[in-house]
């Protein structure tokens, strides 16, 4: 059982922190889910995430930008009137003030706050991970905030070691309205090497074993269905610890889910089915990558259904599943996958959300909506930030034109890349291409 003051570092938190704990949750977990959410790319706190060439941190911090209401008054009103929420990446909480800036601004406007949890991409047991992310405990003696997330004895933020992510810069405890898990499945599923699979001899299971790539996850060698079950139980383990910690103030629970052709290349059940139907199919290495177009199984929809059912049976029914979509590889594949997810989630009473976010194209490229599909184009003469806005509005038009989007879905506008390049006052919603300006445009398109 996790106690509220679990460590000496936690006991040192101020008395005022209890007040924030008691008053922070303005949007109970059992209330209707948001219909719109906003997640800006003020990501300087994510010290482990440095994309680009050369690698670099993304933009700045939230109190210095969105902590100033005069920079985004229209979006603030739009969030209020469109049942919207604001998402914060967990590492940023240690930079935020409980007394001024973004957190009190959002609470005063009664805008619910979601927190993105980064740890679920890691091959760590769910209970250990929860104790680390929520209470700052070490994992088998390891300070994962330093070893994995690159936060080592910081002086400009609260050190999460010993207290977890949910403590502000001024030492106040913070409880969000929603926690959102990053993808765990299929990140921790093993991959097969197509060339080795094609060249291997012997029985089918022997061929797969010869082709299986190690991924650093200790349970990679488990039978596929057992591994899948264990990964799903990690959610339950994490949330059991979270419930013990937060009790009646437990946030709503949501999760990201890949809508990505990569599922087909990691789905061993699907690969087995293809082999059973055509024993010669994987004798040609190129056929492995062609699964997406020639033999798609769409089993990721089944796995999400199983996960939702597992969580619901354990008392942790997710509120929203956010479709994390690869918008560039195969439009027919991602469109069909989302069409299959729609009735499955609806029948389980779980909201479908869609991340209107694009991180795989270059700075001088954008996506354009062409009827019911998307086309990639280079546009070197346009401002970089404007191209990102054009891309996100194109995604929204595609979702509408193709009939994938429907009333009741949650559209989640944001960025996980450097675009838009903006920090401080440059987040001003009056600037075309800013993240806030883009969000306001998309709200009009819904």
Secondary structure, DSSP 4 states (H G I P E B T S, - for coil): ---SS-SHHHHTS-THHHHHHHH---S-TTSPPPSEEEE----TT-TT---TTTT---S--STTTTT-GGG-HHHHHHHHHTTEEEEEEGGGGGG--SSSSHHHHHHHTT-EEEEEE-GGGS-S-HHHHHHHHHH---BTTB-HHHHTT---S-SSS---TTT-S-B-TTS-B---SEEEEPP-TTTTS-EE-HHHHHH--SSHHHHHHHHEEP-S-TTTTS-HHHHHHHHHHHHHHHHHHHHHHHGGGPPEEEEEEEESTHHHHH-HHHHHHHHHH-TTGGGSHHHHHTHHHHS---HHHHHHHHHHHHHHHTT---SEEEEEE--SS-HHHHHHHHHHHHHHHHHTT-EEEEEE---SS-TTEEEEEETTEEEEEE-TTS-HHHHHHHHHHHHHHHHHHTT---TT-EEEEE-SSS-S---GGGG-TTSTTSHHHHHHHHHHH-
